[in-house]
Amino acid sequence: MSSNRICELLNIRYPIIQAPMNWVSGPALVAAVSSAGGLGTLGPNAGSSDITDDVERTGERIRQRIQTIRDLTDAPFAVNIVVGFGEDTKYSEKVVQVLIEENVPVAVVSVGSPRVYTERLKNAGITVLHAVSTAEHAGKAQAAGVDAVICEGYEAGGHKGITELTTFALTPMVADAVDIPVVAGGGITDARGVIAAMALGADGVYMGSRFMVTQQAESHQSVKEAIVNGKDACTVSIPKGKMLARDLKNHFTEEYLKLHESGAPLETIIDFLEQHSQYHSQLLGKAGEAEICCGQGAGLIDDIPDAAEVVETIAKDISTRFAELVKRMKDFF
């Protein structure tokens, strides 16, 4: 039996959770990560070839992908629930219904209050991981009954809170604030990041961008190549209403920031986002002209490996990296 709390909770071999990426993490990626001993997570639109606002169709798409994952692996996996706000919760309501009907083992819940679905999911026997951006939010999630929290630092790709707390600062804050397992995300791409997260108090790690650039990811090849070619400060954080999003720098981010800084009407900004969404980059291959949600760890990614290889390489490298750390620290203990 593993002594790692996340491994015990999720019944996985390695404390590596593949973050849900909207159009990217479909059944093939989820199954590859889970079969390799991590936890794969299905993204809301991954596997789709078009955009739909039909609630029933949204739910049935998720159901079909869950069934496909089960055809590919018998290992545990998760499905992302994006809670949303106001009218948008009609989609998450349907997704929750499908997860319960399909007996999905784990839900990764994000963008919304943990009070909305936690009790309902847990009563159905589903393990609940809730994404947070502050220690205060982590405490509220624990009080709501979630099984573990995922703290996403400012380095993380995609949508996140506006606090600008980095993974290095946020992880120990959250670890000190709660008693339940903590998963750290944001800028983690290899064994060094895993060891650092554990040292900061995390029980596991949450990785998105590294898995986005793998053979099984449903990212367009041009997107994968754009990330591989990105170096150093190749991402930028952009404001989106009540949240921030971290994207790979390209023509889209340049034009979006110009619009935002010029005080353009909200309708103009929303229209621009719709015309240059992740659908246009990840599915249509417009890597230079559309949004690519991506974390700061992109600067560390220089290949497009098999997803299982990512998990296995990290697991193998941890002992080597840790031995190197002990060697460097030997004079202190």
N, C-alpha and C positions, 0 to 999 in steps of 0.2 A: 504493500500500500504506500502510495506517495505521501510524503510529509508536506508537500506543497498544497496550500489551501485551495488554490484555483484548480489544480489538477484533480484534487479530491472532489471538489464541488461539481466540476464539469465532466469527470470521468475521462480525462485526456492524459496523454503521456507527457507532453511538454506544455509549459505555461505560455503558449503563444496563441494569441487570438487574432485572426485575420479580420480587420475592420471591414464593415459593410461599405461598399462604394457603389453609389447609386446605379450606374449603368455598367459597372465593371465586374462585380463579384457574382457571377452566375453559377449554375450548378457544377460546371467542370472545375472551377477554381475552389469552390467550397469543398467539394469532394476530395480534391487533391490535398488540400491543407489538412482536412480532418483525417484522411487516411494516413497521412504522414505523422499523425500524433498531436497536431494542434487542433484548434477549433475554427472551422470555416464558417463564415457568416454570409447569408444571402442578402444582397442589396435589393432595394425596392423595385427597381426597373431592370435589373440585370437579366439579360436574356431576351428583352423586348427589342423589336425592330422599329417601333413607332411609339408615339406619345398618345396616351389616352386619358380622358377625364371621366371615364365610365367607372363607377365604383365597383359594380359587379365584375366587370372585366378585370379590373385591378386585382380583385380577390382571387379570381380563377387563375390568373397568370401566376400568382404566388403559389397557389395550390399545385399547379402543374410542375413548377420548378422544385417544390418540396418533394414531390413524387419522383422527379428525375434524380434528385440528389440521393434519394433512398435506393434508386436503381444502381447508382454508382458506388455507394459506400454504406456500410452498416455502422460507421463510426458516428459519435455525437456531432451535431452541427447546430448552428443558430440561425435565426431569421431576424432581421432588423425591423423594428417598429418605429417609424417616425411619427411621434404623437401629433405634432402640429398644433395649430391654434384656430379657434372659431370654426368656420365652415370646413377647413381642411381636415378636421378630425373625422369626417365621414370616411376617409380613406383608411386611417389607422383603425377605426372601429371594425371595418371589414377585414383588415389584415389580422387583427386579434381574433376575430371569429374563426378565420381559416386556421390559424396556428393552433387554436384549441381543438378544432375538429380533426386536425391532422396529427395531434399529439406531438408537436414539435418539442424537443427537449429543452431548448434554451432560446430566450428572447433577449436581444440587445436593444434596449429602448433608448431613444434619443430625442432631442428637440421637444421638450415638454416636461410637465410635472410628473414625478414618480407616483403621485397620488391617483393619477387617472386610471392606470391599468394594472398596477402591481398586484393588488389583492386578487383581482379577477384571474390574472395569469397564474399566480401561485396556487390558487384554489383548483386550477386545472392541472397542477403538477408540473408547471413550466418554471424552470430556473430563470430568474430575472437579473440581468446586468443592466445598470442604468448609467448613462454617460453624464458626467458633471464637469463643471469648469471652475468650481471653488470648493473649499473645505466646508463652507456653510451649506452649499447645495448637497455635498456628500452626506452631511449630517441629516438633512431633511430626507434624503433618499433612504438612509438607514432607518429612520423613524417610520418611513412608509412601508418598510418591510422588504426592500430589495435584498437579494442574496449577495451581491457584490457591486462595487462601483467602478466605473471606468473614468479616470481623470485624464482629460485631454489638454495638454499644454498648448501654449501659443504657437509652437512650432508645427502643430498638426495641420494636415491638409483638410480641405472641405470646410463645412460650417462649424463654428465654435462660438464660445462666449466672447464677451468684449473686455474681459478683465486684463488680458495680455500677460497672465501668469504663465511662466515657462514651465516645461516639464520638470526641470531641475528644482524649481521652487514649489510647484503645485503638489508634486507627488508626496514629499514628506509632510506637507500641511494636511493632506487628505489622510495619509496613513496615521497621523497623530489624532485625527478628528473622529475616526470611526473604528469599530471593532471587527467589521466584516472585511472580507478580502478586497484588496485594491489592485486594479489593473492600470498600468501607466501607458499612455500613448502620446505621440508627438515627437518626431525626429528619430525614432528607433528603427534601424534597418538591419542591424547585425548583432553578433554576440556581445560586442562591447556595450551596445545600448541596453541589452538585456541585463547584463551584470550591473550597469549603472542604475537601472530602474530598481533592481532588487536591493541594491545598497541604499537607495533612497526610501525603501519601505514597501515597495510594490510586491505583490505575489505573482504577478504575471504581466505580460506586455500586450499591447494593442497596435498592430501594424497594418497600415493601409498602402502607402505609396510603394513600398518594396514589393508587395503582392500585386499591385497594379501593373508592374513591369515584369510579368512572368508569362510563360507560354499559354497558361490556361486562362488568364485574364481576358475579358471581353473588350479591353481597350483596343482601339484601332492601332495598327502597326505604326502609323505616323506619330501617334501620341506616345507610344512606348519609346520610340526613337528620340522624340523631343526631350523626354525626361532623361534618357541615357546621355544625351548631349548637354544637359543642363549641369552647370558647375557652380560651386560656391553659393552666392546669394541669388539663386535662380528662381526664387519664389517671392511673392508679395502678398501682403494681407490687405484685403479690400473690404470696405464697409457695406453691409447689406441689411438695412433696417435695424433690427434689434440684435443683429449678430455680425460676426466677421466671417470672411471666407479666405482661406489661403489658396492661392492659385500659382501655377507655373507662369512666369512672366512671358507675355507674348503681346501681339497687337491688341488682343481683346482687353487685357489688363490696362494697357496704356490708354485706350479709348474710354474704357469704363471710368477710370480715375479722373480723366479730363471732364467727363460728363458730370461726375459727382462733385468735383471741386468747382465746377462752373455754376452750380446751383440749378442744374437742369430740372424741369418738372418731374415729379415722381413717375408719371405715366410714360415719359420719354425713357427714363432709366429702366423701368419694368419691360418696356417693349424691346429695348436694346438687349437686356438679359435673355428674353425669350428667343430672340433672333440669333443669339450667340451662346446658347446653353451647352451643357455637357453632352446633350444628345448630338449636337453638331460637331463636337470634337471627338467624342468617344465612339460614336456610331458612324458618322459621316466622314470622319478623318480630317476635319478642318482644324488641325492642331495649332496653326498660327493665328487663326481668326476667331476661335471660340474658347470658352472657358474650360480649363483643365484644373480641377481641384487636385492639389498636390502639396505634400508637406515638405519642410525644409530638408528632410532626409534625402530628397531627390539628388542633392549634390554628392551623395555617397553611392548612388546607383549607377553602375556602368555596364550592366549586362542584362540579358533577358532569359533567365534560367527557367527550368521547370519549377513549379510552386513547391512540390514536395522536396526538391533539392534545397530550396531556401530554408525550410524547416529543419531538414537534416543537417545542413551545413552549420546553422546556428547552434543546434544541439551539440554537434561535434566540437565546434570552436569554443564553446563556453569553458570547457576544462582547460584548454590551452591558454586562453585569454586570462582566466582566473589564476593559473599558475604563474603567468607573467606578472600579474598584479601582486601576488604574494611575494614574488622575488623582489619587486621594486619596493615593497613595504617591509621587508624582513628586518631592517634596522630599527623599526618602530615597535616591534613586538617579539 
